[in-house]
Amino acid sequence: MDIDVTDTGLGVVGRARSAHLDWGWLLDHSDDPASVDAATGQRKGQTFGAETPPAPAVTIDAQRVSLEWPNRITSVSLGLIASVVDLPEPQPGNKDITAIGQHGAHLWDGARPTSVEAVGFAGLVDGSELGRFVGGLQQRGFAVVEDVPLGRQGVEAVAERIGYVRRTIFGDVWELAADVSGHADSAYSQVFLGPHTDATYMHDAPGLQLFVCQEWAAQGGRTILTDGFAAAERIWSSAPEQASLLANNDVVGRYVEPGVYLQAARPALRLDRFGQLVQVSYNNYDRAAFHLGDSDHRFRLAYAALAREVDDQAHWITLDWAPGRALVFDNWRVLHAREQFSGIRRFLGAYLNHEDLESAVRLNLT
């Protein structure tokens, strides 16, 4: 691999192609210990708003490219750069967005839920509140269930009203708490987690996510939800060319832990064959390296616009927790986040498939 330093970045010649990696790309893809968590491989922060940074001082050795910026020093491994230029340049799609969301979806803009309407576990199980439960998932993208029995059977009982629990590398019903070990993910911590969708590293990301609170003695730690469809609609309305970039270029997601290396790619805004938005995929923590050639800088500006929309607290709602409360949400639409917390915050959770939600909508709402 040959590297030349230019006024605007690095000119790189790899096995498959040549690429110009501008300073913004290099800052965004820095993988030094201050930029990337060594244990999880996840990004520690974000570089949105710095897509055109000033030129750094550059030092290249046998392993890394060191970049001395005005306010910090970062570096990019040669292996990461090679992983980009040793592959052919990704080819964008050519779909136009025609509609946001499926029929019956109520976007939160102008109608952000101000209170959380819940169904009771007993009514969900006997079917008397099943329609309202499914309607909440279809319209708002989430539903809350109260008085769920603690333990695995309660989780399974809620899931079975929609479909079946999906088994992943985390198991079928899994535990979520700061002291859980065995998986390298920032979810198993007490730090703030920004809005994201799960499993951008899976080719078929789970369609529904289910949390049931088992124990709560925490300060902070509320769950935050925001409507990804509404965020996409705002971009589509104000900057359609950016929405098109988000719909026609794949973003690579990655999950790495001992014995596991998962990777997948799809657009942040995935359209069906009619041009209708059916899935939002956004997880900056798990975003892996890729370069889109001449359109890369414009794409990063569009991705930063999506980040600003989902990070806008004016469009967030928060959910308090208590043992026996369950939250089910559409992982293809609703992004979730978590406040920083101290104390005890313990859940059981599960994933379900999106086709089972779609089936439940057809059976109960049409």
C-alpha positions as CSV (number, residue, x, y, z in Angstrom):
1,M,0.0,0.0,0.0
2,D,1.4,3.4,-1.0
3,I,0.5,6.6,0.9
4,D,1.2,10.2,-0.1
5,V,0.4,13.2,2.1
6,T,-1.4,16.0,0.2
7,D,-2.8,19.4,1.3
8,T,-6.2,17.9,1.9
9,G,-5.6,14.4,3.1
10,L,-3.9,11.2,2.1
11,G,-3.7,9.7,-1.3
12,V,-3.7,5.9,-0.9
13,V,-3.1,3.2,-3.4
14,G,-4.3,-0.2,-2.3
15,R,-4.7,-3.7,-3.8
16,A,-8.2,-2.9,-5.2
17,R,-8.3,0.8,-5.8
18,S,-6.9,4.3,-5.2
19,A,-8.7,6.6,-2.8
20,H,-8.3,10.1,-1.4
21,L,-8.9,10.0,2.4
22,D,-9.5,13.6,3.4
23,W,-8.7,15.0,6.9
24,G,-12.4,14.7,8.0
25,W,-12.4,11.0,7.1
26,L,-9.1,10.4,8.9
27,L,-10.4,12.1,12.1
28,D,-13.7,10.2,11.9
29,H,-11.8,6.9,11.5
30,S,-9.1,7.4,14.1
31,D,-8.8,4.1,16.0
32,D,-6.3,5.0,18.8
33,P,-7.2,4.2,22.4
34,A,-8.7,7.6,23.0
35,S,-11.0,7.2,20.0
36,V,-12.0,3.5,20.1
37,D,-12.7,1.3,23.2
38,A,-10.0,-1.3,23.1
39,A,-12.2,-3.9,24.8
40,T,-15.3,-3.5,22.7
41,G,-14.0,-2.0,19.5
42,Q,-16.8,0.6,19.7
43,R,-16.4,4.3,19.1
44,K,-16.0,6.4,22.2
45,G,-17.3,9.6,20.7
46,Q,-18.5,11.3,17.5
47,T,-16.9,13.7,15.1
48,F,-20.0,15.2,13.6
49,G,-19.5,18.9,12.9
50,A,-15.8,18.4,12.1
51,E,-16.2,17.0,8.6
52,T,-13.7,19.6,7.3
53,P,-11.0,20.0,10.1
54,P,-7.8,21.9,9.6
55,A,-4.8,20.0,8.2
56,P,-2.9,18.2,10.9
57,A,0.8,17.4,11.2
58,V,1.3,13.9,9.8
59,T,3.7,11.2,10.9
60,I,3.7,7.7,9.3
61,D,5.5,4.7,10.8
62,A,5.3,1.0,10.1
63,Q,2.0,0.6,11.9
64,R,0.0,3.9,12.1
65,V,-0.6,7.3,10.7
66,S,-0.3,9.8,13.5
67,L,-2.3,13.1,13.2
68,E,-1.6,16.1,15.3
69,W,-4.6,18.4,15.3
70,P,-4.8,21.8,17.0
71,N,-6.5,20.4,20.1
72,R,-5.5,16.7,20.2
73,I,-3.5,13.9,18.6
74,T,-5.2,10.9,17.0
75,S,-4.0,8.1,14.8
76,V,-5.3,5.6,12.3
77,S,-3.8,2.1,11.9
78,L,-2.5,1.1,8.5
79,G,-4.5,-2.0,8.8
80,L,-7.8,0.0,8.9
81,I,-6.8,2.0,5.9
82,A,-5.8,-1.1,4.0
83,S,-9.2,-2.7,4.9
84,V,-10.9,0.2,2.9
85,V,-8.6,0.4,-0.2
86,D,-8.1,-3.3,-0.6
87,L,-11.9,-3.6,-1.4
88,P,-13.6,-2.3,-4.6
89,E,-15.4,1.1,-4.2
90,P,-19.0,0.6,-3.0
91,Q,-21.6,1.4,-5.7
92,P,-24.6,3.5,-4.5
93,G,-28.2,2.5,-5.2
94,N,-30.5,4.6,-7.3
95,K,-33.8,4.6,-5.3
96,D,-35.9,7.7,-4.6
97,I,-37.8,8.1,-1.4
98,T,-41.5,8.1,-2.0
99,A,-42.9,7.8,1.5
100,I,-41.8,7.6,5.1
101,G,-43.1,4.8,7.3
102,Q,-45.7,2.1,6.8
103,H,-49.5,2.7,6.6
104,G,-50.8,3.6,10.1
105,A,-47.5,5.0,11.5
106,H,-48.0,8.3,13.3
107,L,-44.8,10.3,13.1
108,W,-44.0,12.1,16.4
109,D,-43.3,15.5,14.8
110,G,-46.0,17.8,16.1
111,A,-47.5,14.8,18.0
112,R,-44.7,13.6,20.2
113,P,-46.2,11.3,22.9
114,T,-46.4,13.4,26.1
115,S,-47.5,10.4,28.2
116,V,-46.9,6.7,28.0
117,E,-50.1,4.7,27.6
118,A,-49.7,1.2,28.9
119,V,-51.6,-2.0,28.7
120,G,-51.9,-4.6,31.5
121,F,-50.2,-7.9,31.3
122,A,-53.4,-9.8,32.1
123,G,-55.2,-8.1,29.3
124,L,-52.4,-8.7,26.9
125,V,-52.3,-12.4,27.7
126,D,-56.1,-12.9,27.5
127,G,-56.3,-10.9,24.3
128,S,-58.6,-8.1,25.5
129,E,-55.8,-5.5,25.2
130,L,-53.8,-7.2,22.4
131,G,-55.2,-4.8,19.7
132,R,-54.3,-1.7,21.7
133,F,-50.8,-3.2,22.3
134,V,-50.2,-3.9,18.6
135,G,-51.8,-0.6,17.7
136,G,-49.2,1.2,19.9
137,L,-46.4,-0.6,18.1
138,Q,-47.8,0.2,14.7
139,Q,-48.7,3.9,15.4
140,R,-46.1,5.1,17.8
141,G,-43.4,2.5,17.4
142,F,-43.5,1.3,21.0
143,A,-45.8,-0.1,23.7
144,V,-45.5,-0.4,27.5
145,V,-46.9,-3.3,29.5
146,E,-47.4,-3.2,33.3
147,D,-47.4,-5.9,35.9
148,V,-45.4,-8.4,34.0
149,P,-44.3,-11.3,36.2
150,L,-40.6,-11.2,37.0
151,G,-38.3,-13.8,35.5
152,R,-37.9,-15.5,32.1
153,Q,-41.5,-16.7,31.8
154,G,-42.8,-13.1,31.9
155,V,-40.6,-12.1,29.1
156,E,-41.6,-15.1,27.0
157,A,-45.3,-14.5,27.7
158,V,-45.1,-10.9,26.4
159,A,-43.1,-12.0,23.3
160,E,-45.5,-14.8,22.4
161,R,-48.3,-12.3,21.9
162,I,-46.4,-11.1,18.8
163,G,-44.2,-14.0,17.7
164,Y,-41.3,-16.0,19.1
165,V,-38.0,-15.0,20.9
166,R,-35.2,-14.8,18.5
167,R,-31.9,-16.4,19.5
168,T,-28.7,-14.3,18.8
169,I,-25.1,-14.3,20.1
170,F,-26.6,-13.0,23.3
171,G,-28.9,-16.0,23.7
172,D,-32.7,-16.0,23.6
173,V,-33.8,-14.2,26.8
174,W,-30.8,-12.2,28.0
175,E,-29.9,-10.2,31.1
176,L,-28.9,-6.6,30.9
177,A,-27.1,-4.9,33.8
178,A,-23.9,-3.1,34.4
179,D,-22.3,-6.1,36.2
180,V,-23.1,-8.6,33.5
181,S,-19.9,-10.0,31.9
182,G,-19.3,-12.1,28.9
183,H,-20.1,-9.6,26.1
184,A,-18.1,-6.7,24.9
185,D,-20.7,-3.9,24.6
186,S,-21.2,-0.5,26.1
187,A,-24.8,-1.5,27.0
188,Y,-23.2,-3.4,29.9
189,S,-22.0,-0.2,31.7
190,Q,-23.4,2.8,33.5
191,V,-22.4,5.5,31.0
192,F,-24.8,7.6,28.9
193,L,-25.7,5.9,25.6
194,G,-26.9,8.1,22.8
195,P,-29.8,7.2,20.5
196,H,-29.2,4.1,18.4
197,T,-30.7,1.1,16.8
198,D,-29.4,-2.4,17.8
199,A,-27.7,-4.9,15.6
200,T,-26.5,-2.8,12.7
201,Y,-23.9,-5.6,12.4
202,M,-26.6,-8.2,11.6
203,H,-27.8,-8.7,8.0
204,D,-31.4,-9.0,9.4
205,A,-31.5,-6.8,12.4
206,P,-34.1,-7.8,15.0
207,G,-37.4,-6.0,14.3
208,L,-38.6,-5.7,17.9
209,Q,-36.7,-5.3,21.2
210,L,-38.3,-6.1,24.5
211,F,-37.1,-5.1,28.0
212,V,-38.7,-6.2,31.3
213,C,-37.4,-4.4,34.4
214,Q,-36.4,-7.0,37.1
215,E,-34.8,-4.7,39.7
216,W,-34.6,-1.0,40.1
217,A,-32.6,1.0,42.7
218,A,-30.9,3.5,40.4
219,Q,-30.4,7.3,40.2
220,G,-30.7,8.3,36.5
221,G,-30.8,5.5,34.0
222,R,-34.2,6.4,32.4
223,T,-34.7,5.1,28.8
224,I,-34.9,7.7,26.0
225,L,-36.8,7.0,22.8
226,T,-36.9,9.0,19.6
227,D,-38.7,8.4,16.3
228,G,-36.3,7.6,13.5
229,F,-39.0,7.9,10.8
230,A,-39.7,11.4,11.9
231,A,-36.0,12.3,11.9
232,A,-35.8,10.9,8.3
233,E,-38.9,12.9,7.3
234,R,-37.3,16.1,8.6
235,I,-34.2,15.5,6.5
236,W,-36.2,14.4,3.4
237,S,-38.3,17.7,3.7
238,S,-35.4,20.0,4.2
239,A,-32.5,18.4,2.4
240,P,-33.8,15.7,-0.1
241,E,-30.3,15.2,-1.6
242,Q,-29.0,14.2,1.8
243,A,-31.9,11.8,2.4
244,S,-31.0,10.3,-1.0
245,L,-27.4,9.8,0.0
246,L,-28.6,8.1,3.3
247,A,-30.9,5.8,1.3
248,N,-28.5,4.8,-1.4
249,N,-25.2,4.1,0.4
250,D,-24.5,1.3,2.8
251,V,-23.1,1.9,6.3
252,V,-21.0,-0.9,7.7
253,G,-21.7,-2.1,11.3
254,R,-19.4,-4.3,13.3
255,Y,-19.5,-6.3,16.6
256,V,-16.3,-7.9,17.9
257,E,-15.7,-10.0,21.0
258,P,-13.6,-13.1,21.7
259,G,-14.8,-15.8,19.3
260,V,-17.2,-13.4,17.4
261,Y,-16.7,-11.0,14.5
262,L,-20.0,-9.9,13.0
263,Q,-20.3,-7.4,10.2
264,A,-23.1,-6.2,7.9
265,A,-23.9,-3.3,5.7
266,R,-27.1,-1.5,4.7
267,P,-28.3,2.1,4.2
268,A,-29.1,4.2,7.2
269,L,-32.5,4.7,5.5
270,R,-33.6,1.4,3.9
271,L,-36.3,1.6,1.3
272,D,-38.6,-1.1,0.0
273,R,-39.2,-1.8,-3.7
274,F,-41.7,1.1,-3.8
275,G,-39.3,3.6,-2.4
276,Q,-41.0,3.7,1.0
277,L,-38.8,4.0,4.1
278,V,-39.1,0.7,6.1
279,Q,-36.0,0.7,8.3
280,V,-33.7,3.2,10.0
281,S,-30.3,1.8,11.0
282,Y,-28.1,4.1,13.1
283,N,-25.5,3.2,15.6
284,N,-22.4,5.4,15.7
285,Y,-20.8,3.2,18.4
286,D,-20.7,0.2,16.0
287,R,-20.0,2.0,12.8
288,A,-17.0,0.4,11.0
289,A,-14.6,1.8,8.4
290,F,-15.7,2.4,4.8
291,H,-15.0,5.0,2.1
292,L,-17.4,6.0,-0.7
293,G,-15.0,7.5,-3.1
294,D,-15.9,10.9,-4.5
295,S,-19.2,11.0,-2.6
296,D,-17.7,10.2,0.8
297,H,-17.5,13.8,2.1
298,R,-21.1,14.6,1.0
299,F,-22.3,11.3,2.6
300,R,-20.6,12.2,6.0
301,L,-22.4,15.6,6.0
302,A,-25.7,13.7,5.4
303,Y,-24.9,11.2,8.2
304,A,-24.0,14.1,10.5
305,A,-27.4,15.7,9.7
306,L,-29.1,12.4,10.7
307,A,-27.0,12.4,13.9
308,R,-28.2,15.9,14.7
309,E,-31.8,15.0,14.2
310,V,-31.7,11.9,16.5
311,D,-29.7,13.7,19.1
312,D,-32.2,16.6,19.3
313,Q,-33.7,16.4,22.7
314,A,-36.8,18.3,21.6
315,H,-37.9,15.0,20.0
316,W,-37.0,12.7,22.9
317,I,-39.4,11.1,25.3
318,T,-38.2,9.4,28.5
319,L,-39.5,6.4,30.3
320,D,-39.2,5.7,34.0
321,W,-38.8,2.1,35.2
322,A,-40.1,-0.1,38.0
323,P,-40.0,-3.9,38.4
324,G,-42.6,-5.5,36.2
325,R,-42.8,-2.8,33.6
326,A,-42.0,-3.9,30.0
327,L,-41.1,-1.8,27.0
328,V,-41.5,-3.2,23.5
329,F,-40.3,-1.1,20.6
330,D,-39.8,-1.3,16.8
331,N,-36.0,-1.5,16.3
332,W,-36.4,-0.6,12.7
333,R,-38.0,2.7,13.6
334,V,-37.4,3.9,17.2
335,L,-34.0,4.7,18.4
336,H,-33.3,4.1,22.1
337,A,-30.8,5.7,24.5
338,R,-30.0,5.6,28.2
339,E,-29.2,8.2,30.8
340,Q,-26.0,7.8,32.8
341,F,-26.8,6.2,36.1
342,S,-25.6,4.9,39.4
343,G,-27.1,2.1,41.5
344,I,-28.9,-1.0,40.4
345,R,-30.7,-1.3,37.1
346,R,-31.4,-4.9,36.0
347,F,-33.5,-6.2,33.1
348,L,-34.3,-9.3,31.1
349,G,-34.6,-8.7,27.4
350,A,-35.3,-10.4,24.1
351,Y,-35.3,-9.8,20.4
352,L,-38.2,-10.6,18.0
353,N,-38.5,-10.6,14.2
354,H,-40.1,-7.7,12.3
355,E,-42.1,-10.0,10.1
356,D,-43.9,-11.2,13.2
357,L,-44.9,-7.6,14.1
358,E,-46.2,-7.1,10.6
359,S,-48.2,-10.4,10.9
360,A,-49.7,-9.2,14.2
361,V,-50.7,-5.9,12.6
362,R,-52.5,-7.7,9.7
363,L,-54.2,-10.0,12.1
364,N,-55.3,-7.4,14.7
365,L,-55.6,-4.1,13.0
366,T,-57.0,-4.8,9.5
